[in-house]
């Protein structure tokens, strides 16, 4: 993998892109992109994702004489246009609690509208079923001298009673904008429900994405895998750049417009299943900072409290049970929401894992959340996660755990009782009933990358550099770093990447887990088989 060349080659003119010439010559093209995106967004002269979708230019924030609030740039620009010109953007799907018969469709609008809806049917030319949708209006107050007030409009529709294993076509609209009209038919897209009986499928996963050229590049490679769904292990957008879960964090809600527009490429047809990271605790919304999450996402209702803790849920797709957790509830490193569910999430986890293991149709259980149980990169391992949840993972023989938080790829051996239960080299296999659990940090979704400890080299497919041990640490309840020497770090890759998991069924079911780099090359692979 070669790093991109830096700067503008000597003798070539520097484009007039709003970057000082002296600075532009020192920056790579991705760095120039980031410079411009941040500069323009902060000045509110950026064309937001909503305005791009609507073909409108945004201006500076204005004053709403009725409420006294400063309107968001999107609302200011679109408030003067007819409903037919208010174009939906940022479509994103989510599975319902029963992926065979339920799908949730969500999108964003640059202005308030009347009577939003979804049209759905079995053919793109026949969207005869119409389902009403709800608008969740999210208001972000002005922070004097830092950002204007924002009004954002997120729309959600619940599709129930669908047929398993069926491709549906859909379009989203509102009064004055009908996706079935000839002028808007190009907005129609599709999704497919889960099959009635288990069959081979692929799902993908990463964390720590943000808005960037690299995040978009990952999306393009991911789409080529044709996943049945995607797991996003938290730190979604980075509108909150500080990530402490405090009102003093720096925060720009306009980044959500950009994030949803960026990911629409994939999320309009692939269910985008998210959970919450530390950068997703947005303290301006609700006591625990999840009001923004509730406004933006519709996720499965699986017996917990999805509106109070939107990143906690589960679903079964084919022969795989998937459990999403909110590690902010147990994190020792970043304790803003430590204990906010009063143990209810952990009790629910114990109960839900037991139910999944008792389900004879479920071969594998996959758990994903943000903070790392086992990692050696910048944030290392969270002792709170280990204390609260690892005993339950062992009790119920979880097959695979996926984390983000550390912006790199790192994969453990099979870990049993806190130690290596079985070495799992690149191309190896493991049995959770005998060897323990493999933990994967898949934090290369698009945000700037982290390094491993000094002297610790990358070790991945085609470039294996095994180490007997690595000096690392874990976070304690007193928010201190406790040193530990670990032997479980088996694969490490400092690059943008994601997981692609091929699920096989039948008499010998298995998970074929691969890590793919941003250019599509494989950097790791291993198999999980139960009772092998």
ChimeraX attribute file (.defattr): number of C-alpha atoms within 10 A of each C-alpha:
attribute: neighborCount
match mode: 1-to-1
recipient: residues
	/A:1	8
	/A:2	4
	/A:3	5
	/A:4	9
	/A:5	10
	/A:6	14
	/A:7	16
	/A:8	17
	/A:9	10
	/A:10	8
	/A:11	6
	/A:12	8
	/A:13	10
	/A:14	16
	/A:15	10
	/A:16	9
	/A:17	11
	/A:18	12
	/A:19	16
	/A:20	10
	/A:21	14
	/A:22	9
	/A:23	10
	/A:24	21
	/A:25	19
	/A:26	13
	/A:27	17
	/A:28	15
	/A:29	17
	/A:30	13
	/A:31	16
	/A:32	18
	/A:33	15
	/A:34	15
	/A:35	15
	/A:36	15
	/A:37	15
	/A:38	13
	/A:39	15
	/A:40	14
	/A:41	16
	/A:42	14
	/A:43	12
	/A:44	19
	/A:45	14
	/A:46	21
	/A:47	19
	/A:48	23
	/A:49	25
	/A:50	30
	/A:51	25
	/A:52	17
	/A:53	18
	/A:54	19
	/A:55	13
	/A:56	20
	/A:57	16
	/A:58	21
	/A:59	17
	/A:60	16
	/A:61	20
	/A:62	16
	/A:63	14
	/A:64	12
	/A:65	9
	/A:66	6
	/A:67	8
	/A:68	8
	/A:69	19
	/A:70	21
	/A:71	26
	/A:72	30
	/A:73	29
	/A:74	29
	/A:75	24
	/A:76	21
	/A:77	20
	/A:78	23
	/A:79	15
	/A:80	10
	/A:81	11
	/A:82	11
	/A:83	17
	/A:84	15
	/A:85	15
	/A:86	25
	/A:87	24
	/A:88	25
	/A:89	26
	/A:90	24
	/A:91	24
	/A:92	27
	/A:93	26
	/A:94	26
	/A:95	28
	/A:96	24
	/A:97	20
	/A:98	19
	/A:99	26
	/A:100	24
	/A:101	20
	/A:102	20
	/A:103	27
	/A:104	21
	/A:105	26
	/A:106	27
	/A:107	24
	/A:108	26
	/A:109	27
	/A:110	30
	/A:111	26
	/A:112	18
	/A:113	19
	/A:114	12
	/A:115	12
	/A:116	21
	/A:117	22
	/A:118	23
	/A:119	21
	/A:120	23
	/A:121	17
	/A:122	15
	/A:123	13
	/A:124	19
	/A:125	11
	/A:126	13
	/A:127	19
	/A:128	14
	/A:129	11
	/A:130	15
	/A:131	15
	/A:132	15
	/A:133	20
	/A:134	16
	/A:135	22
	/A:136	17
	/A:137	15
	/A:138	19
	/A:139	18
	/A:140	20
	/A:141	17
	/A:142	15
	/A:143	12
	/A:144	8
	/A:145	6
	/A:146	11
	/A:147	20
	/A:148	23
	/A:149	20
	/A:150	23
	/A:151	23
	/A:152	28
	/A:153	22
	/A:154	25
	/A:155	24
	/A:156	26
	/A:157	21
	/A:158	18
	/A:159	19
	/A:160	15
	/A:161	9
	/A:162	17
	/A:163	17
	/A:164	17
	/A:165	15
	/A:166	16
	/A:167	15
	/A:168	18
	/A:169	20
	/A:170	27
	/A:171	25
	/A:172	30
	/A:173	27
	/A:174	20
	/A:175	12
	/A:176	15
	/A:177	21
	/A:178	19
	/A:179	22
	/A:180	22
	/A:181	9
	/A:182	8
	/A:183	10
	/A:184	16
	/A:185	15
	/A:186	12
	/A:187	15
	/A:188	18
	/A:189	15
	/A:190	17
	/A:191	18
	/A:192	20
	/A:193	22
	/A:194	27
	/A:195	18
	/A:196	15
	/A:197	12
	/A:198	17
	/A:199	14
	/A:200	13
	/A:201	19
	/A:202	18
	/A:203	19
	/A:204	23
	/A:205	27
	/A:206	34
	/A:207	35
	/A:208	30
	/A:209	28
	/A:210	24
	/A:211	25
	/A:212	21
	/A:213	17
	/A:214	20
	/A:215	23
	/A:216	21
	/A:217	17
	/A:218	24
	/A:219	22
	/A:220	17
	/A:221	18
	/A:222	24
	/A:223	16
	/A:224	10
	/A:225	15
	/A:226	17
	/A:227	20
	/A:228	18
	/A:229	23
	/A:230	24
	/A:231	21
	/A:232	29
	/A:233	33
	/A:234	31
	/A:235	29
	/A:236	26
	/A:237	21
	/A:238	26
	/A:239	24
	/A:240	24
	/A:241	16
	/A:242	14
	/A:243	20
	/A:244	21
	/A:245	23
	/A:246	17
	/A:247	14
	/A:248	10
	/A:249	18
	/A:250	17
	/A:251	21
	/A:252	20
	/A:253	23
	/A:254	23
	/A:255	21
	/A:256	23
	/A:257	22
	/A:258	22
	/A:259	22
	/A:260	23
	/A:261	23
	/A:262	21
	/A:263	19
	/A:264	19
	/A:265	17
	/A:266	23
	/A:267	25
	/A:268	24
	/A:269	24
	/A:270	23
	/A:271	25
	/A:272	23
	/A:273	24
	/A:274	29
	/A:275	27
	/A:276	27
	/A:277	28
	/A:278	28
	/A:279	22
	/A:280	24
	/A:281	28
	/A:282	27
	/A:283	21
	/A:284	20
	/A:285	19
	/A:286	13
	/A:287	13
	/A:288	18
	/A:289	21
	/A:290	21
	/A:291	20
	/A:292	25
	/A:293	22
	/A:294	21
	/A:295	20
	/A:296	23
	/A:297	26
	/A:298	26
	/A:299	26
	/A:300	24
	/A:301	17
	/A:302	17
	/A:303	12
	/A:304	18
	/A:305	15
	/A:306	16
	/A:307	17
	/A:308	17
	/A:309	23
	/A:310	26
	/A:311	28
	/A:312	27
	/A:313	27
	/A:314	27
	/A:315	20
	/A:316	21
	/A:317	24
	/A:318	23
	/A:319	23
	/A:320	21
	/A:321	23
	/A:322	19
	/A:323	22
	/A:324	25
	/A:325	25
	/A:326	26
	/A:327	32
	/A:328	26
	/A:329	24
	/A:330	28
	/A:331	29
	/A:332	24
	/A:333	26
	/A:334	19
	/A:335	19
	/A:336	21
	/A:337	22
	/A:338	17
	/A:339	15
	/A:340	16
	/A:341	16
	/A:342	10
	/A:343	13
	/A:344	14
	/A:345	22
	/A:346	18
	/A:347	12
	/A:348	16
	/A:349	23
	/A:350	17
	/A:351	12
	/A:352	20
	/A:353	24
	/A:354	15
	/A:355	14
	/A:356	22
	/A:357	17
	/A:358	11
	/A:359	12
	/A:360	9
	/A:361	15
	/A:362	17
	/A:363	23
	/A:364	25
	/A:365	21
	/A:366	17
	/A:367	21
	/A:368	29
	/A:369	29
	/A:370	31
	/A:371	34
	/A:372	31
	/A:373	25
	/A:374	27
	/A:375	31
	/A:376	26
	/A:377	24
	/A:378	17
	/A:379	20
	/A:380	22
	/A:381	27
	/A:382	26
	/A:383	24
	/A:384	26
	/A:385	23
	/A:386	20
	/A:387	14
	/A:388	16
	/A:389	18
	/A:390	17
	/A:391	13
	/A:392	19
	/A:393	22
	/A:394	17
	/A:395	12
	/A:396	19
	/A:397	22
	/A:398	22
	/A:399	26
	/A:400	22
	/A:401	19
	/A:402	27
	/A:403	30
	/A:404	31
	/A:405	29
	/A:406	27
	/A:407	30
	/A:408	30
	/A:409	34
	/A:410	30
	/A:411	26
	/A:412	23
	/A:413	27
	/A:414	27
	/A:415	21
	/A:416	17
	/A:417	11
	/A:418	13
	/A:419	13
	/A:420	20
	/A:421	19
	/A:422	21
	/A:423	19
	/A:424	23
	/A:425	20
	/A:426	21
	/A:427	13
	/A:428	13
	/A:429	22
	/A:430	25
	/A:431	20
	/A:432	26
	/A:433	16
	/A:434	15
	/A:435	19
	/A:436	25
	/A:437	28
	/A:438	28
	/A:439	25
	/A:440	26
	/A:441	32
	/A:442	30
	/A:443	36
	/A:444	32
	/A:445	35
	/A:446	28
	/A:447	23
	/A:448	17
	/A:449	17
	/A:450	18
	/A:451	18
	/A:452	23
	/A:453	14
	/A:454	8
	/A:455	7
	/A:456	17
	/A:457	16
	/A:458	19
	/A:459	21
	/A:460	24
	/A:461	18
	/A:462	10
	/A:463	10
	/A:464	16
	/A:465	14
	/A:466	16
	/A:467	15
	/A:468	10
	/A:469	13
	/A:470	18
	/A:471	13
	/A:472	20
	/A:473	23
	/A:474	24
	/A:475	22
	/A:476	17
	/A:477	15
	/A:478	9
	/A:479	16
	/A:480	12
	/A:481	18
	/A:482	12
	/A:483	11
	/A:484	12
	/A:485	12
	/A:486	19
	/A:487	16
	/A:488	27
	/A:489	24
	/A:490	23
	/A:491	25
	/A:492	28
	/A:493	25
	/A:494	21
	/A:495	23
	/A:496	26
	/A:497	33
	/A:498	30
	/A:499	29
	/A:500	23
	/A:501	22
	/A:502	18
	/A:503	22
	/A:504	20
	/A:505	16
	/A:506	11
	/A:507	6
	/A:508	11
	/A:509	17
	/A:510	21
	/A:511	22
	/A:512	18
	/A:513	22
	/A:514	20
	/A:515	28
	/A:516	22
	/A:517	23
	/A:518	24
	/A:519	13
	/A:520	17
	/A:521	13
	/A:522	18
	/A:523	23
	/A:524	25
	/A:525	23
	/A:526	18
	/A:527	18
	/A:528	22
	/A:529	18
	/A:530	18
	/A:531	10
	/A:532	13
